[in-house]
Amino acid sequence: MNNKQFIAELARRMGYTAQDTQKMMYQLIDAMGDSLQEGNTVTVLNFGSFEVKKRLERIMVNPATGQRMLVPPKLTLGFKISPTWKDKRRNGGSE
């Protein structure tokens, strides 16, 4: 499902126009992004949680040349699925 199809389906389910639904979705994503930028964890009930994790500096070996390189530390976005959603998916979508 692409972005346009997702917005159309969400608009249909909520009873809003596609344009209003798109604005709401973008505002939600912006708010989540702002919260993650501040270092907070964003939890969506019965879906999962998003969290910014710090990856430490490490040494990597290029397999083609055998050259060792230092990879600098960086921030990555992690997602942990909720147990409710995991069980729902494991049971084929039925509750």
KAPEWO-V108293 format. One record per residue. RES is the residue in one small letter. PHI is phi in radians with two decimals (none if undefined). OMEGA is omega in whole degrees, -180 to 180 (NA if undefined). NEAR is the number of other ideal C-beta (glycine too) atoms within 8 Angstrom. Layout:
BEGIN
((RES;PHI;OMEGA;NEAR) (RES;PHI;OMEGA;NEAR))
END
This chain:
BEGIN
((m;none;179;4) (n;-1.57;-175;5) (n;-1.03;-178;5) (k;-1.12;179;6) (q;-1.16;179;8) (f;-1.08;180;9) (i;-1.12;179;12) (a;-1.10;180;9) (e;-1.17;178;9) (l;-1.12;178;10) (a;-1.10;179;13) (r;-1.09;-178;7) (r;-1.20;-176;6) (m;-1.59;180;7) (g;1.43;177;5) (y;-1.84;174;8) (t;-1.31;179;6) (a;-1.10;-180;9) (q;-1.15;178;6) (d;-1.13;180;9) (t;-1.12;179;13) (q;-1.10;178;9) (k;-1.08;179;8) (m;-1.09;-179;9) (m;-1.13;180;10) (y;-1.15;177;8) (q;-1.17;177;8) (l;-1.09;-179;8) (i;-1.15;177;8) (d;-1.09;179;8) (a;-1.13;178;8) (m;-1.12;179;10) (g;-1.08;178;8) (d;-1.09;180;8) (s;-1.14;178;9) (l;-1.17;177;13) (q;-1.06;179;6) (e;-1.38;179;6) (g;1.62;180;5) (n;-1.49;173;6) (t;-1.62;179;6) (v;-1.90;-179;10) (t;-1.93;175;7) (v;-1.88;-175;8) (l;-0.94;180;5) (n;1.07;176;6) (f;-2.24;179;7) (g;2.81;-179;10) (s;-2.32;178;10) (f;-1.87;-179;12) (e;-2.65;178;11) (v;-1.51;-179;9) (k;-2.04;178;8) (k;-1.72;175;8) (r;-1.62;-177;8) (l;-1.32;175;5) (e;-1.11;-179;6) (r;-2.61;178;7) (i;-1.80;-180;7) (m;-2.07;178;8) (v;-1.96;176;8) (n;-1.25;-176;9) (p;-1.16;-178;4) (a;-1.32;-175;4) (t;-1.86;-177;4) (g;1.35;-179;7) (q;-1.30;178;6) (r;-1.58;-180;8) (m;-2.33;177;8) (l;-1.63;178;8) (v;-1.68;-177;7) (p;-1.21;177;5) (p;-1.16;180;6) (k;-2.67;177;6) (l;-1.73;178;7) (t;-2.25;178;8) (l;-1.67;179;9) (g;-1.95;177;8) (f;-2.28;176;8) (k;-2.14;-177;7) (i;-1.28;180;8) (s;-1.32;179;11) (p;-1.03;179;6) (t;-1.08;-179;7) (w;-1.19;180;11) (k;-1.09;179;9) (d;-1.14;179;8) (k;-1.09;179;10) (r;-1.18;-179;8) (r;-1.13;-179;6) (n;-1.57;177;8) (g;1.33;177;5) (g;1.64;178;5) (s;-1.62;-177;5) (e;-1.61;NA;3))
END
